[in-house]
Amino acid sequence: MTLLANIAKLLRPAVLKTTARVRFNSYEQGGRIPWSEGYSKYRSALVTSVLKSPDVLSAFEDSLPLPDNFGFKIDERVVELPWVASRLGPGNSVLDAGCAFFKYPAARERISEQNSVTLIALDAKDMTFDLKARSVDRVQADLREIPLPSESFDNAICISTIEHVGMDNTQLYTSNDMFRENKADDYLKVASELARVTRTNGNLYITVPFGKFKNHGWLQVFDGAMVDRLISSTGCQLIAETIYRHGPTGWQLSNRQTSADAIYFDVHSKDADARSSNLAAAEAVVCLHLRRI
């Protein structure tokens, strides 16, 4: 049996178990419409199953194909989190910039009492969860000006956050009107700051929506040129670039060329209709593993 078949066999009972947990809620009964009632619980349960499956994490680490229908109709977190988790490097100090990683209980379970964790977010309410770590620092700050010393972290994580910086963050992330902005190039400042606070030989993990460029007001979709500028602004060595795209068979490996036309389903748009879309958010996502040299 191939590794892919083994992974599919491993995931199947996990997904069935997840389905059983939510079988009677409106998410199941309503046809698994993205963002409908029960969607978030289903997503969290699926992420938990994946993060607890060593064979699945190996597929992410080695950029192997994913099983058919993997994460179908689920947003990009279902690939971003295991991709990062599978590649986290050695070292005790971890930064979660934007808190999209440790927001998930299964990700927090991967931290030991030897780790020191720093969380950064615009709003303190996004950092209220508990972590069992040696130390946990919660910093309310703008990622364009991180108020921390250079070379502070062995591993820095920034999942689907940079695309919001310089945009209108009052829609979802803060009530402070000073963050009602339209500064499309400010993601470069964040990338530079994240590299600055990463230690020499430390690892930086960044993910962003990828495809055909579009400014949605509260986020922007990155095209290839923007990704190149992001990488360059860090001054880091590119260790890996992995692109996943959502399609009729769920999330699968892709590349820049085949995902260049990917779009973003903006559920917050006045014209959005999740019932007619298989997308929950990004159609494609690029995952970058960088190393400070």
C-alpha positions as CSV (number, residue, x, y, z in Angstrom):
1,M,0.0,0.0,0.0
2,T,1.4,3.4,-0.9
3,L,2.0,6.1,1.7
4,L,-0.9,8.1,0.2
5,A,-3.2,5.2,0.6
6,N,-2.0,4.7,4.2
7,I,-2.7,8.4,4.9
8,A,-6.2,8.2,3.4
9,K,-6.9,5.1,5.5
10,L,-5.7,6.9,8.6
11,L,-7.7,10.0,8.0
12,R,-10.9,8.2,7.1
13,P,-11.9,7.1,10.7
14,A,-10.7,10.4,12.1
15,V,-13.0,12.3,9.7
16,L,-15.9,9.9,10.4
17,K,-15.4,10.4,14.1
18,T,-15.4,14.2,13.5
19,T,-18.6,13.9,11.4
20,A,-20.3,11.9,14.2
21,R,-19.6,14.7,16.7
22,V,-21.5,17.2,14.5
23,R,-24.0,15.0,12.8
24,F,-27.0,16.5,14.3
25,N,-26.1,20.1,14.0
26,S,-27.3,22.4,11.2
27,Y,-23.9,22.3,9.5
28,E,-24.4,18.6,8.6
29,Q,-28.1,18.9,8.0
30,G,-27.6,22.0,5.8
31,G,-25.1,20.4,3.4
32,R,-21.9,21.6,5.0
33,I,-22.1,25.1,3.8
34,P,-19.0,27.1,4.7
35,W,-19.4,29.4,7.7
36,S,-22.8,28.0,8.5
37,E,-23.6,26.9,12.1
38,G,-21.3,24.2,13.2
39,Y,-18.6,24.9,10.6
40,S,-16.0,26.2,13.0
41,K,-16.4,23.2,15.3
42,Y,-16.0,20.8,12.4
43,R,-12.9,22.6,11.1
44,S,-11.4,22.6,14.6
45,A,-12.0,18.8,15.0
46,L,-10.5,18.1,11.5
47,V,-7.4,20.2,12.3
48,T,-7.1,18.3,15.6
49,S,-7.3,14.9,13.8
50,V,-4.6,16.0,11.3
51,L,-2.2,17.5,13.9
52,K,-2.4,14.2,15.8
53,S,-1.7,12.0,12.8
54,P,2.1,11.6,12.3
55,D,1.7,10.1,8.8
56,V,-0.4,13.1,7.7
57,L,2.1,15.5,9.1
58,S,4.9,13.6,7.2
59,A,3.0,14.2,4.0
60,F,3.0,18.0,4.7
61,E,6.7,18.0,5.7
62,D,7.7,16.1,2.5
63,S,5.3,18.0,0.2
64,L,3.5,14.7,-0.7
65,P,0.0,14.6,-2.3
66,L,-2.9,14.8,0.1
67,P,-5.8,12.3,0.1
68,D,-8.8,13.0,-2.2
69,N,-11.3,15.4,-0.7
70,F,-8.9,16.5,2.0
71,G,-10.5,19.5,3.7
72,F,-13.2,19.9,1.0
73,K,-15.2,23.1,1.7
74,I,-12.9,24.0,4.6
75,D,-10.8,27.1,4.7
76,E,-7.0,27.2,4.3
77,R,-6.3,26.6,8.0
78,V,-6.7,22.9,7.4
79,V,-3.4,23.0,5.3
80,E,-1.6,26.0,6.9
81,L,-1.5,24.6,10.4
82,P,-0.2,21.1,9.6
83,W,2.3,22.5,7.2
84,V,3.7,24.7,9.9
85,A,3.5,22.1,12.6
86,S,5.3,19.5,10.4
87,R,8.3,21.9,9.9
88,L,8.8,23.6,13.2
89,G,12.5,23.7,13.9
90,P,14.4,23.1,17.1
91,G,14.6,25.7,19.8
92,N,12.5,26.7,22.8
93,S,11.3,30.2,21.9
94,V,8.3,30.6,19.6
95,L,6.5,33.7,18.3
96,D,3.0,33.5,17.0
97,A,2.4,36.8,15.2
98,G,-1.4,37.2,14.7
99,C,-2.2,34.1,16.9
100,A,-3.7,32.1,14.1
101,F,-1.6,29.0,15.1
102,F,-2.0,28.7,18.8
103,K,-5.6,29.7,18.5
104,Y,-6.2,26.0,17.9
105,P,-6.1,23.7,21.0
106,A,-4.3,21.0,19.0
107,A,-1.5,23.4,18.1
108,R,-1.2,24.4,21.7
109,E,-0.8,20.8,22.7
110,R,2.4,20.6,20.7
111,I,4.1,23.1,23.1
112,S,6.1,21.7,26.0
113,E,6.8,23.2,29.4
114,Q,10.3,23.9,28.1
115,N,9.0,26.3,25.5
116,S,8.6,30.1,25.9
117,V,5.9,31.5,23.8
118,T,5.1,35.1,22.7
119,L,1.8,36.1,21.2
120,I,1.3,39.3,19.3
121,A,-2.1,40.7,18.2
122,L,-3.8,44.0,17.6
123,D,-6.6,43.1,20.1
124,A,-5.9,41.6,23.5
125,K,-9.1,39.4,23.2
126,D,-7.3,37.4,20.5
127,M,-4.7,36.2,23.1
128,T,-6.9,35.1,26.0
129,F,-6.3,31.3,25.5
130,D,-4.0,29.4,27.9
131,L,-0.8,27.7,27.0
132,K,1.2,25.2,29.1
133,A,4.6,26.7,28.5
134,R,7.6,27.8,30.6
135,S,6.5,31.4,29.9
136,V,3.8,33.1,27.9
137,D,4.1,36.7,26.9
138,R,1.1,38.5,25.4
139,V,2.0,41.6,23.4
140,Q,-0.7,43.9,22.0
141,A,1.1,45.6,19.1
142,D,1.2,46.5,15.4
143,L,3.4,44.0,13.5
144,R,4.9,46.8,11.5
145,E,6.7,47.9,14.7
146,I,7.3,44.9,16.9
147,P,8.3,46.2,20.4
148,L,10.8,43.4,21.0
149,P,14.6,43.0,20.7
150,S,16.2,41.7,17.6
151,E,17.0,37.9,17.4
152,S,14.5,37.0,20.1
153,F,13.0,33.8,18.7
154,D,14.1,30.4,17.4
155,N,10.9,30.0,15.5
156,A,8.5,32.8,14.3
157,I,5.1,31.9,12.9
158,C,2.7,34.2,11.0
159,I,-0.3,32.4,9.5
160,S,-2.6,34.4,7.2
161,T,-2.0,37.7,8.9
162,I,0.4,39.7,6.8
163,E,-2.3,40.1,4.1
164,H,-4.4,42.2,6.6
165,V,-1.7,44.6,7.7
166,G,-2.2,48.1,6.3
167,M,-5.7,47.2,5.3
168,D,-9.1,48.0,7.0
169,N,-8.7,46.0,10.2
170,T,-11.8,47.7,11.8
171,Q,-14.0,45.2,9.9
172,L,-13.0,42.3,12.1
173,Y,-9.9,42.7,14.2
174,T,-10.1,46.0,16.1
175,S,-12.4,48.9,16.9
176,N,-9.5,51.4,16.7
177,D,-10.1,53.7,13.7
178,M,-6.4,54.3,13.2
179,F,-6.2,50.8,11.6
180,R,-8.8,51.8,9.0
181,E,-6.1,51.9,6.3
182,N,-5.2,51.2,2.7
183,K,-1.5,50.8,2.6
184,A,-1.0,47.9,0.3
185,D,2.8,47.7,0.6
186,D,3.0,47.6,4.4
187,Y,3.2,43.8,4.4
188,L,6.9,44.4,3.5
189,K,7.4,46.1,6.8
190,V,5.9,43.2,8.7
191,A,8.1,40.7,6.8
192,S,11.2,42.7,7.7
193,E,10.2,43.0,11.3
194,L,9.5,39.3,11.6
195,A,12.9,38.5,10.2
196,R,14.5,41.0,12.6
197,V,13.1,39.3,15.7
198,T,14.1,35.8,14.4
199,R,17.5,34.6,15.6
200,T,20.3,33.8,13.2
201,N,19.8,30.3,11.9
202,G,16.2,30.5,13.2
203,N,13.1,29.7,11.2
204,L,10.3,32.0,10.0
205,Y,7.1,30.6,8.7
206,I,4.7,32.8,6.7
207,T,1.5,31.9,4.9
208,V,-0.7,34.2,2.7
209,P,-3.6,33.8,0.3
210,F,-2.2,33.3,-3.2
211,G,-3.5,33.7,-6.7
212,K,-4.8,36.6,-8.8
213,F,-4.1,39.9,-7.0
214,K,-7.1,41.6,-5.5
215,N,-7.5,44.1,-2.8
216,H,-10.6,43.2,-0.8
217,G,-10.3,46.2,1.5
218,W,-9.7,44.2,4.7
219,L,-7.1,41.8,3.0
220,Q,-5.3,41.4,-0.2
221,V,-4.5,38.3,-2.3
222,F,-0.8,37.9,-3.1
223,D,0.4,37.2,-6.6
224,G,3.8,35.9,-7.5
225,A,5.5,39.3,-7.7
226,M,4.2,40.2,-4.2
227,V,5.5,36.9,-2.8
228,D,8.9,37.6,-4.3
229,R,9.0,41.0,-2.7
230,L,7.9,39.5,0.6
231,I,10.8,37.0,0.5
232,S,13.3,39.6,-0.5
233,S,12.2,42.0,2.2
234,T,13.1,39.4,4.9
235,G,16.7,39.0,3.8
236,C,16.3,35.3,4.7
237,Q,17.1,32.2,2.9
238,L,14.1,30.4,1.3
239,I,14.0,26.8,2.5
240,A,10.7,25.8,1.1
241,E,7.8,27.3,-0.8
242,T,4.6,25.1,-0.9
243,I,1.4,26.1,-2.6
244,Y,-1.9,24.3,-1.9
245,R,-5.1,24.9,-3.9
246,H,-8.7,24.0,-3.2
247,G,-10.6,22.3,-5.9
248,P,-13.2,19.5,-6.6
249,T,-11.0,17.0,-4.7
250,G,-10.3,19.3,-1.7
251,W,-6.9,20.8,-0.9
252,Q,-4.1,19.5,-3.1
253,L,-0.5,20.5,-3.9
254,S,-0.2,23.1,-6.6
255,N,2.4,25.6,-7.9
256,R,2.6,29.3,-8.9
257,Q,1.6,28.7,-12.5
258,T,-1.4,26.5,-11.8
259,S,-2.7,28.7,-9.0
260,A,-2.1,32.1,-10.6
261,D,-5.8,32.5,-11.3
262,A,-6.9,31.5,-7.8
263,I,-9.5,33.8,-6.1
264,Y,-10.7,34.6,-2.6
265,F,-14.2,34.0,-1.5
266,D,-15.0,37.0,0.7
267,V,-17.8,35.8,3.0
268,H,-18.0,39.4,4.4
269,S,-18.8,40.9,1.0
270,K,-22.4,42.0,0.6
271,D,-22.7,39.9,-2.5
272,A,-21.3,36.7,-0.9
273,D,-23.4,33.5,-1.0
274,A,-21.7,30.6,0.7
275,R,-24.5,28.3,-0.4
276,S,-23.3,28.6,-4.0
277,S,-19.6,28.3,-3.2
278,N,-17.3,25.4,-2.4
279,L,-14.8,27.9,-1.1
280,A,-14.7,29.0,2.5
281,A,-12.0,31.7,1.9
282,A,-8.8,31.5,-0.1
283,E,-8.8,29.2,-3.1
284,A,-5.0,28.9,-2.9
285,V,-2.4,29.6,-0.2
286,V,1.4,29.9,-0.3
287,C,3.4,28.6,2.6
288,L,7.0,29.9,3.1
289,H,9.7,28.5,5.2
290,L,12.5,31.0,5.6
291,R,15.7,30.9,7.6
292,R,17.6,33.9,8.9
293,I,21.2,33.8,7.8
